[in-house]
Amino acid sequence: MPTTTEHSLLLAIVDDLAESGWSQQNHLVAQDLTRELAAECRKRAAQGGLSPASIGRGATQVVREGVRGDQIQWLERGQSAASDRYLALMDGLRQALNQGLYLGLEDYESHFALYPPGAFYQKHLDRFRDDDRRAVSVLLYLNQDWLPEHGGALRLYLKGEPEAGEDQQGERLHDIAPLGGSLVVFMSAEVPHEVLPATRERLSLAGWFRRRGARPL
C-alpha cells in the first residue's frame, strides 16, 4: 500500500495527465531504490544480459542504431528485490490512474535501457500503429551526479504555441534532464518525444501501462 506521501504524488500525476498529458515527479521513487536499480542495470550489462533495442514489432522488428541506440532487458517479477519494489510502486500508479482517469489499464511492461555515450533515440510515439494497448508511458532515470553538460535530455514535443527558435510544427519543446530518481509519465499516443545524445552512459527504466486490445495479452 502506498505511503501518504506516495499517494499524494500519485494523485498529482493523475491531475497532471488530465490537465496536460504529462507529468514529472522527482520524489516518488526513493533514492535508495534508484541506486539499487542503477546497480542492477549495470550488473545485467556486465553479465551480457542487455541486447540492442529494435524498432517495430513482430516480424517487422529490426535493429537500427541510426534510429535508436540503447541496449535493453525486460523486467520480470521475482528477478530482484529492487525490481519487485519498483513494480509494486508502478502497480499503485496503475490503480491511481484507473481510479482517477478510468483508463482501464490492465498490466505494466518495463525494461532497463542503457544508452552508451553518443547514443540517441529519434523522435517517435510509443504506441504501435497496429496495436493500441500501450496507453501511458513511464520513464524512471537512474543517473547519479548528472550535470547539464552531460546532455542526454528527454525532449518532449508538447501541444501549444512554440517559442522563438523552437519547433515550428505546432509543438512546444520541453527538455528533461535524466536526473536519478526523476519519474516522467505521459500519454503514449499523444506526446512525441526523443532522447538526445549524452557524453556519458545514460541509464533508465522505460515502461508502459497497457489496456486490453483487440488481440489477447
Buried (B, 14 or more C-beta within 10 A) or exposed (E): EBEEEBEEBBBBBBEBBEEBBBBBBEEBBEEEBBBBBBBBBBEBBEEEEBEEBBBEEEEEEEEEEEBBBBBBBEBEEEBBEBBBBBBEBBBBBBEBBBEBBEBEBBEBBBBBBBBBBEBBBEEEBBBBEEEBBBBBBBBBBBBEEBEEEBBBBBBBBBEEEBEEEEBEEEBBBBEBBBBBBBBBBBBBBBBBBBBBBBEBBBBBBBBBBBBEBEEEE
